[in-house]
Amino acid sequence: MRPLWIGPLTLETVTVPIRHLPARLEGCRVAQLSDFHYDGLRLPTPLLEAAIALVNQLEVDLVALTGDYVTHDAAPIFGLAAQLSHIRSRYGTVAVLGNHDNIRLGSRHTILGELNRAGIQALWNQVTYPLGEDFPIVGLADFWSRDFAPRSIFQALSSTVPRLVLSHNPDSAAALTPWRVDLQLSGHTHGGQIRLPGVGPLPALTQSLRHSVWSKLPLPSRYRRCAKIVHHWEWAAGLHAVGSNRVYVNRGLGTYAPGRFRCPPEVTLLTLVQA
Ligand SMILES: [Fe+2]
């Protein structure tokens, strides 16, 4: 089933102050893409090509991919990784996986392997240093997987060192508050896909009504499932403070039925500056 409405590809720009940001990284520009769901139904190839072309046009320093490359079957990763190999930036592309990349047995290894073959540093509880030893990039296992285990990773990093964290599910931001996270990049929510004026994401509304009139609402069952996607719908999109940490949530490129309303697919351009 094709979505009824997707909306135009949108570039979101945000500036993020970072404490102890190395002087040479002042103004460092990072592009983020998320939630591809490249399965022949949820992401039209022209939209994917447009997003990659936009990222290349931005001439950024680094590109971050925050998961859900496929929806169920891992096979589309072969075509998607070939497309993603065309992404250009100064220091390369880093990536983490989402819950949909870890649904079927073996999917995770197939997707990690194919992304790495495409020249993308795909991380699963790993740290990489494409921007230098004084600015680590942490790529966490998906929050819903058994492997989500940030403690040992963060304990190995000096608290005086700023870091960028890639974690598909923004709910993980609450679990990461014991540690320093200067900027977490997430996706997963698709922004809620349907955003009502004055209300925000429709799934947030249905979640809040679940214990009152929720069961009586004449809405399709998919909206009941939406309420379970995240606990923190207040972080459905954009930049948010979580304690002394920050999380940015990208609305994604792929779209589930019935489509998007006031929630277009997104390319993000984040500029890091010294706090
Ligand atoms: Fe997704």
Residues whose N, C-alpha, C, O or C-beta is under 5 A from the ligand:
A	BS01	LIG	D35 D68 H188
